[in-house]
Every structure is written in structure tokens, then in C-alpha cells.
Amino acid sequence: MTTPQHSTDFNAEIYEAQVREADARLKALKAKAEVKQAKADMDEISGLTAAKEQVNQDIAEMKRFAAADIAQTRRDFEQVKQNADRGLKDLQVRIDRVSDRYSAWDDARERRFNARLDAADAKVKAWKATADQQRLHDVRESRDALATLEEKTALARARAAEARRERYNDKSQQALDDAARYFDQAYDAAAKRYDLT
């Protein structure tokens, strides 16, 4: 049987491992920003470092509560644990956001993206045939989902071509990232409705 102290130590070890991973990602992002000499990115990364330090403080407080009488501090411990959880998730999301700006749209990534767009075109045709055969109750809504997907696929292709022409500058890469996100949303919505496999 595990004691509350042992369980708390294990939880703290898990959080500390996640913080170490976040710290390594932050160091890599900081090095990339220093190479680019991007002051705004450096300031943002410094803010992420501060967020990481707050998570470390929450973990230290969680350990302190664990060392005290668990029966009396259970509620406080759970609150601190939730804060550490929330802080760590927020930190990881923010690191991912910064990290995405540094991942280039290289040829391999573009080929994978174009392959996904081609697969989406093929799925749209298959789903249209399925929709015709099944005569879904809400024809208008289902056709709108497919039309939206076709529109987002065409927009994503146009943004990819524009980004390629502009040599993936910041503005074109942001437009391409946005188009990829909207395409994913439209594709997921259509897949939910039509993908029977």
C-alpha cells in the first residue's frame, strides 16, 4: 500500500520531469532567438522562463504540504497541485506556440501538407458519393460542410503557393499556418459527419 507521502513524492517527480522537459525546450528556443537576434522573441521567452519558475515554486510548495500532516492540509495540497497542473499545461501550450514559429515549412513538410490536401480532395469525392446514396436528413448542412472543406482546401493550397513565392516570410508563413489550422477544422468536421470507417 502506498502512503500519501510516497504518492506525493511520485507526483512531484512527474511534475519536475515535465518542468525539466519544458526547461530544455525553453533553452533551445532561447538559442534560436539569440541566433536570429529577435528581441521580441527573447522577451517572450523570458516570460516563459518566469512561468516555469512559478511552476517550480508550486511544486516546491506541493512538497512542503506533503511533508506536513496530510489529513490537515489535504485541501491546500489539492489546490497547489491544481495550480501546478494548470501552470504546467499553460507553459507547455505557450512553448508550443513559440516553437511553431521556428519550425520552417521545408520541402518535406510541404510535401506532407500537399499529400494531406490531395487525400482530403479524394475523401470529399467519396463523402459526396456517400451523401448522395444515403440522402442524409439535413442535406443543406451536410453540403455546407463539404463546401466549406473544399473552400478551405483551395485556400490552403493558395496560401501554400503564396508562401512558396514569398520564400516563407513571416507574414506568408503565418497565413499558411492559419490556413492549415482552418483546413484541419473543416476536415475534422467533415470527417465526423461522413467517415464511416
Salt bridges, closest charged atoms under 4 A:
GLU16 OE2 - LYS63 NZ 2.39
ASP23 OD2 - LYS27 NZ 3.53
ASP23 OD1 - LYS52 NZ 3.14
ASP41 OD1 - ARG101 NH2 2.94
ASP43 OD2 - LYS39 NZ 3.12
GLU44 OE1 - ARG101 NH2 2.78
GLU53 OE2 - LYS52 NZ 3.05
GLU61 OE2 - ARG64 NH2 3.84
GLU78 OE2 - ARG74 NH1 3.75
ASP90 OD2 - ARG94 NH1 3.54
ASP96 OD1 - ARG25 NH2 2.31
GLU110 OE2 - ARG164 NH2 2.34
ASP118 OD1 - ARG157 NH2 2.67
ASP121 OD2 - ARG157 NH2 2.82
ASP132 OD1 - ARG143 NH2 2.26
GLU141 OE2 - ARG193 NH2 2.53
GLU150 OE2 - LYS128 NZ 2.88
GLU162 OE1 - ARG159 NH1 3.51
ASP178 OD1 - ARG181 NH2 2.93
ASP184 OD1 - ARG116 NH2 2.89
ASP195 OD1 - LYS123 NZ 3.25
